[in-house]
Amino acid sequence: MIPPHLLERLPLVGDGSPAHLLRVRHPGAAGPVEALNQRRPEWPRGVHEDYRRAGARALRTNTAQANALALAGAGLEENCEAINNSGCSLARAAAGKEALVMGAIGEIRGGPETGREHAYGQQAVYLCDTGADFILLEAFATVAEAVRARRAVRDAGDAPVLALLRAGGPGAAAGMSVGGLQPLEAARRLADGGVDAVGILVGADIADLRPWLEALAPGGLPLAAFVEAAPGAELPPAAYAQRLSPLASTGAILLGGGAGIGPEHVAPLVKRLGHDSEP
């Protein structure tokens, strides 16, 4: 999943949510934020470039909800391929040779399972054909749906897959749970489903990520950790860096952010890890 020349920089520092940052920067933009890849490519390009200048070495595409089913609601189903191709090309241009491109595929909720699986696979083909280094199943709520998406991606090509699950989830028992299961069970099911790496996304109200990674580790998959800010709240950049930087000692391969995490958060994390911020 990670080229040899980047292995000495582990953990890689990822970006935040490009979709969220685009909504903050351009609140008047109409339609799905993913459509901006075609309509206003300079906007997502600028987001990717800002994250890269801050030191991010893994950039996700602005395609989390660029599947045919979601786009159909805005009358853009026929633009699915172009929106994904543009989204990946923009991230690829900003990443250059010194950063990875994560082809972002978000969870589809509702509709028949066969339709969802086809949409996941279709999107994976478009992203991989345009230069994604691996597929990021972004912020899935359930393990079962992540495994379904992984199956679709496998049928579409041989790209490695990182499944990023939200902490908690439907059916969660008391205590820690990931995608509605205890972490180790979630990791085992994902490994059995062919996932190549697993990550956890938590909100800023969860103080310590280390126990989550330690609980996932026996599943044998490479690990990633992401933090997002609560809706309407802010997570100070220094606090973000302070929370994530100690996880370098856990063996995590990727540390990143979600909604509310901008380039201003990436830069202090890069500094604390001793990485260079410039390309």
C-alpha positions, 0 to 999 in steps of 0.5 A, spaced: 500 500 500 505 504 501 511 505 496 518 504 499 520 511 499 515 513 504 516 507 509 521 511 512 516 517 514 511 512 517 506 514 520 504 518 514 500 524 515 493 525 512 489 530 510 482 532 513 475 532 509 476 536 502 468 536 502 467 539 509 473 544 507 469 546 500 463 547 504 466 552 509 470 555 503 464 556 498 458 556 502 453 558 496 455 553 492 449 549 489 449 541 488 453 536 491 460 538 493 463 532 489 460 536 482 465 541 484 470 537 481 467 538 474 464 545 475 469 549 479 476 544 479 480 550 481 476 550 488 478 542 490 485 543 487 486 549 492 484 544 497 488 539 496 494 543 494 493 547 501 493 540 505 499 538 501 503 544 503 501 543 510 505 537 509 500 531 508 502 525 505 496 522 503 490 526 500 483 523 499 479 525 493 473 529 493 469 523 491 466 520 498 459 521 495 460 521 488 457 514 487 451 513 481 446 512 486 447 519 490 449 523 484 442 521 481 438 525 486 441 531 483 440 529 476 448 527 475 448 520 474 451 521 467 456 525 470 459 519 475 465 517 471 467 524 469 466 527 477 470 521 479 476 522 474 476 529 475 476 528 483 482 523 482 486 527 477 486 533 481 488 530 488 493 526 484 496 533 481 497 536 488 500 529 491 505 529 486 510 523 487 511 525 494 504 523 497 499 518 496 492 519 493 486 515 497 480 514 492 475 516 497 468 512 497 463 513 502 457 509 505 451 508 501 445 507 505 438 505 503 436 502 496 437 494 494 444 491 496 445 489 489 445 496 487 449 499 492 455 493 491 454 495 483 455 503 485 461 501 489 465 497 484 463 502 479 466 508 483 472 504 484 474 503 477 473 510 475 478 512 481 483 507 480 483 508 472 485 515 474 491 514 479 488 512 486 494 509 490 488 505 494 481 505 496 479 509 502 472 506 505 470 513 508 467 513 515 463 507 514 458 505 520 457 498 519 462 492 518 457 489 514 457 494 509 464 495 509 465 488 507 460 489 501 464 495 499 470 491 499 467 485 495 465 490 490 472 493 489 475 487 489 471 485 483 473 491 480 480 491 480 486 489 485 487 496 489 488 495 496 483 497 501 483 501 507 476 501 511 475 507 516 470 505 521 466 510 525 467 509 533 460 506 535 455 504 530 448 501 530 448 495 535 454 497 539 454 494 546 457 497 552 464 500 552 468 501 545 465 498 539 467 499 532 461 499 526 457 496 531 462 490 534 467 490 539 474 492 535 477 485 535 471 482 532 470 488 527 478 487 525 477 479 524 471 480 520 474 485 515 480 481 515 476 475 513 472 480 508 479 482 504 480 488 507 487 490 507 488 495 513 483 498 518 482 505 521 478 508 526 474 515 526 473 518 532 470 525 534 473 530 538 470 528 545 473 521 545 480 523 549 484 517 547 485 513 541 490 508 543 486 503 547 482 503 540 488 501 536 490 496 541 484 493 541 484 493 533 491 490 533 490 483 534 486 482 528 493 483 524 491 489 519 495 495 519 492 500 523 490 508 521 487 513 526 482 519 524 479 525 528 474 529 526 471 535 530 464 535 532 458 539 528 458 546 530 465 545 534 472 547 533 478 543 535 484 547 536 490 545 531 495 544 537 490 540 541 489 535 534 497 535 534 497 533 541 492 528 541 495 524 534 502 525 535 503 520 540 500 514 536 506 514 532 509 509 537 503 504 536 505 502 529 499 506 526 501 507 518 496 513 517 494 519 522 488 523 519 482 527 520 475 528 518 470 534 518 473 540 521 480 538 520 484 543 515 491 544 513 492 549 519 491 542 523 496 538 519 502 543 519 503 542 527 502 534 527 507 534 521 512 538 526 511 534 532 512 528 528 518 531 525 516 531 518 518 536 513 512 540 511 514 542 504 513 538 498 
